Amino acid sequence: MNENKDRVWQRIIEEDDPFIVPIPEDYRNITPFQSLLMYNVLRPAKLIFSIKKFITQQLAPEFTESPVFDLQGSYEDSDCTMPIIFILSPGAVPIQYIIGLAKSKEMIDRFNYMSLGQGQEQAALERIISGRRNGDWVCL
C-alpha cells in the first residue's frame, strides 16, 4: 500500500499537469489551502497555476481572468504627455490592434514600429526623440 502512495506522489512530481493525478485517499480531505501548500512543496514551479486554481475554486473564475482590453478607451485617456504603455504577458501580441487604431486615426503613415533586441537601444531612443518632436507614434 505504501509503495502505491509513493508512485502517486512520484507521478505528481513528474507529471506535466500534476493536478490531473488524484492524490492518495488519505489526503483527499485536506482543505483547498492545504492543497495549495502541498502543491507548492511538491511542484514549486507550478505555484502560479496552483494559486490560480485556488482562487478560481474559492472565490470565482472572474478573479483570475484578464479583462478585455479597451485600446480605444486607453487612447482616449492618453495624450502626448501620457503615453500608452503595454506590459505584455506571454502570448500577448497587441500590434495588430495598435496598427488598426493607427489606421482609424489616420496615423499609419506616422506610426513607427520596432522590435527591441540586443543593441537596439540607440535606434529606439532616436525614434522616441523623433516621435516626441514630430508627434509620431512609436511602438517598441
C-alpha positions as CSV (number, residue, x, y, z in Angstrom):
1,M,0.0,0.0,0.0
2,N,2.8,2.4,0.9
3,E,4.5,1.6,-2.5
4,N,1.3,2.6,-4.3
5,K,1.3,6.0,-2.4
6,D,4.9,6.5,-3.3
7,R,4.1,6.0,-7.0
8,V,1.2,8.5,-6.8
9,W,3.5,11.2,-5.2
10,Q,6.1,10.4,-7.8
11,R,3.6,10.9,-10.6
12,I,2.5,14.2,-9.1
13,I,6.2,15.3,-9.1
14,E,6.8,14.2,-12.7
15,E,3.5,14.9,-14.4
16,D,3.3,18.0,-16.7
17,D,-0.1,18.7,-15.2
18,P,0.2,17.5,-11.6
19,F,-3.4,18.5,-10.9
20,I,-4.8,15.6,-13.0
21,V,-3.2,13.0,-10.7
22,P,-5.6,12.1,-7.9
23,I,-3.8,12.5,-4.6
24,P,-3.7,9.5,-2.2
25,E,-7.1,8.8,-0.5
26,D,-5.7,9.6,3.0
27,Y,-5.1,13.2,1.8
28,R,-8.3,13.9,-0.1
29,N,-10.0,15.6,2.9
30,I,-7.4,18.4,3.2
31,T,-8.6,22.0,2.8
32,P,-8.1,23.8,-0.5
33,F,-5.4,26.0,1.2
34,Q,-3.6,22.9,2.4
35,S,-3.8,21.5,-1.1
36,L,-2.2,24.7,-2.4
37,L,0.6,24.4,0.2
38,M,1.1,20.7,-0.8
39,Y,1.5,21.5,-4.5
40,N,3.8,24.3,-3.6
41,V,6.1,21.8,-1.8
42,L,5.8,19.1,-4.4
43,R,5.8,21.3,-7.5
44,P,7.1,24.9,-6.8
45,A,7.3,25.6,-10.5
46,K,3.5,25.2,-10.7
47,L,2.8,27.6,-7.9
48,I,1.2,30.2,-10.2
49,F,-1.2,27.6,-11.6
50,S,-1.9,26.3,-8.1
51,I,-2.8,29.8,-6.9
52,K,-5.0,30.4,-9.9
53,K,-6.8,27.2,-9.3
54,F,-7.2,28.0,-5.6
55,I,-8.6,31.5,-6.4
56,T,-10.9,30.1,-9.1
57,Q,-12.3,27.5,-6.7
58,Q,-12.6,29.6,-3.6
59,L,-13.7,33.0,-5.0
60,A,-14.7,32.9,-8.6
61,P,-13.2,32.5,-12.1
62,E,-13.5,36.2,-12.8
63,F,-10.8,36.9,-10.3
64,T,-8.3,35.0,-12.5
65,E,-9.5,36.1,-15.9
66,S,-8.0,39.1,-17.6
67,P,-10.5,41.8,-18.6
68,V,-10.9,42.6,-22.2
69,F,-8.5,45.3,-23.2
70,D,-10.1,48.5,-24.5
71,L,-7.5,50.1,-26.7
72,Q,-9.9,52.9,-27.9
73,G,-10.7,53.8,-24.3
74,S,-7.0,53.8,-23.4
75,Y,-6.3,56.0,-26.4
76,E,-8.9,58.5,-25.3
77,D,-7.4,58.6,-21.8
78,S,-3.9,59.2,-23.2
79,D,-2.3,62.4,-24.7
80,C,1.2,63.5,-25.8
81,T,2.4,63.7,-22.2
82,M,0.8,60.4,-21.1
83,P,1.7,57.5,-23.4
84,I,0.1,54.1,-23.5
85,I,2.4,51.5,-22.1
86,F,1.8,47.8,-22.6
87,I,3.1,45.3,-20.2
88,L,2.7,42.1,-22.1
89,S,2.1,38.6,-20.8
90,P,3.4,35.6,-22.7
91,G,1.5,35.1,-25.9
92,A,0.0,38.6,-26.0
93,V,0.6,40.3,-29.3
94,P,-1.3,43.7,-29.4
95,I,0.5,45.0,-32.6
96,Q,-2.5,44.3,-34.9
97,Y,-4.8,46.3,-32.6
98,I,-2.4,49.1,-32.4
99,I,-1.9,49.2,-36.2
100,G,-5.7,49.2,-36.6
101,L,-6.0,52.1,-34.2
102,A,-3.3,54.0,-36.1
103,K,-5.2,53.4,-39.4
104,S,-8.5,54.6,-37.8
105,K,-6.8,57.7,-36.5
106,E,-5.1,58.3,-39.9
107,M,-1.7,58.0,-38.2
108,I,-0.5,54.9,-40.0
109,D,2.0,57.0,-42.0
110,R,3.4,58.4,-38.8
111,F,3.5,55.0,-37.0
112,N,7.0,53.7,-36.2
113,Y,7.2,50.1,-35.0
114,M,10.4,48.5,-33.9
115,S,11.2,45.1,-32.2
116,L,13.6,45.6,-29.4
117,G,16.6,43.4,-29.0
118,Q,20.2,43.5,-28.0
119,G,21.9,46.5,-29.4
120,Q,18.7,48.4,-30.4
121,E,18.8,50.9,-27.6
122,Q,20.2,53.8,-29.6
123,A,17.8,53.3,-32.5
124,A,14.8,53.1,-30.1
125,L,15.9,56.3,-28.4
126,E,16.2,58.1,-31.7
127,R,12.6,57.0,-32.6
128,I,11.3,58.2,-29.3
129,I,13.0,61.6,-29.6
130,S,11.8,61.9,-33.2
131,G,8.3,60.9,-32.2
132,R,8.2,63.5,-29.4
133,R,9.5,66.1,-31.8
134,N,7.1,65.3,-34.7
135,G,4.1,63.9,-33.0
136,D,4.6,60.4,-34.4
137,W,3.5,57.2,-32.8
138,V,6.3,54.9,-31.6
139,C,5.8,51.3,-30.7
140,L,8.7,49.4,-29.3
